[in-house]
Amino acid sequence: GEGEGRLVEELVAGLMHNNYGQAWAPSGALCCFTAVAPLAAGGSSAAFSVVGGNGALARGLLAASNATVRTSHSVRAVREGEGGRLTLSYTGAAGEEGAATYD
């Protein structure tokens, strides 16, 4: 009901502010999941674990995404272009500059 929605909203908002110093609404559902996850760390029967360690969840999601991960890079700018496509400009680990466009 309405009371449940308000409870969840207030709980998630408090956790997001406490854990990450940011509002929950513009952050999206994934951030809300990470804010609520610490509640399960107290040994609750609702807590979950993944065989091979909980890091396996992140590695599996990354592998399924077909994303390219660039470590030791700095994002210089993100610009929205035609049709909502985003162009990310970056500086690489060796100082090289690059850009990538995403839809």
N, C-alpha and C positions, 0 to 999 in steps of 0.2 A: 504494500500500500504506500500511501504518501509518506507516512512516518518512516518506513524502511528506506525509501529513497533519500530522505533528508539525513538519516543516520549514516548511510553509506557516503553521501556527499561530504558530511562533516568529518567523518573518520578519514576518508581519503585526503581531503584538503589538509587536515592536521598532519597526517603522515608525510605528505609531500612537502609541506612547509618545514617540518622538523627535519626530515632526512635530506632534502635537496634545496631548501630555501626558495621554492618557487610555487606558483599557483598550479593546481592540478588541471583545471579546465582546458587551457590551451595546450597541455602536454600530450593528450591523447591516452588511449587505453593502455598502451605498453608501459608508459611511465607509471600509470596507476597500479599496474600489476607489480612493478618493482617496489612501489611504496608500501603495498600491503604485504608483500613477501616477508618482511622482517617479523610480522606478527606470528608467523608459523615457526620462526626460529627458536621459540621458547620451549620446544619439546611437545608441542601440541600434537594430538593424534591426527590433525588435519594437515600436518607438515608432510612434504613429499621429498623424496630423494631419487636420484637417477643412478642406475648402475653405471659405474665408471666415474662417478662424481657429478655434481650438479653442473659443472662446467661443460659436460657433454651436451647438455641442452642448448647452450649458446653455440657450441661448435656445430651441432646438427642444424640449427636454424641458419647459421651462416652458410654452411655447405648447401642447404636447400635453396638459398636465395640466389645463388650464382653471382654474388657480389664480389667485387675486387676490393680487397682491404689494402690500404697503403699506410704502412707505419712510418714514423719519422717524417711525416709531411705536415705542412702548415697550410690551412685554408686561408686564402687571401680575400676571397669574395664569393658570394653566391648571388647570381642575378637571374631574374625571371625574364624570359624572352617570349618570342612569338608562340602562341598556343599554350602558354603556361610551362614551356620547357625551361628547366633550370640549368644554368651553366655555373660550374664550380671551378674557380681558379685556385691554384695551389703552388706552393714551393716545395720541391722535393728535398730529401735528406742531403743531397750533394749540391743544393742551391739551384737546381734546374727549375724552371717555371713550366707549368702545364695547365691544361684545362680539360674538363670533361663535361658533356651535356647529357642531361637525363630528362626523360619524359614523365 
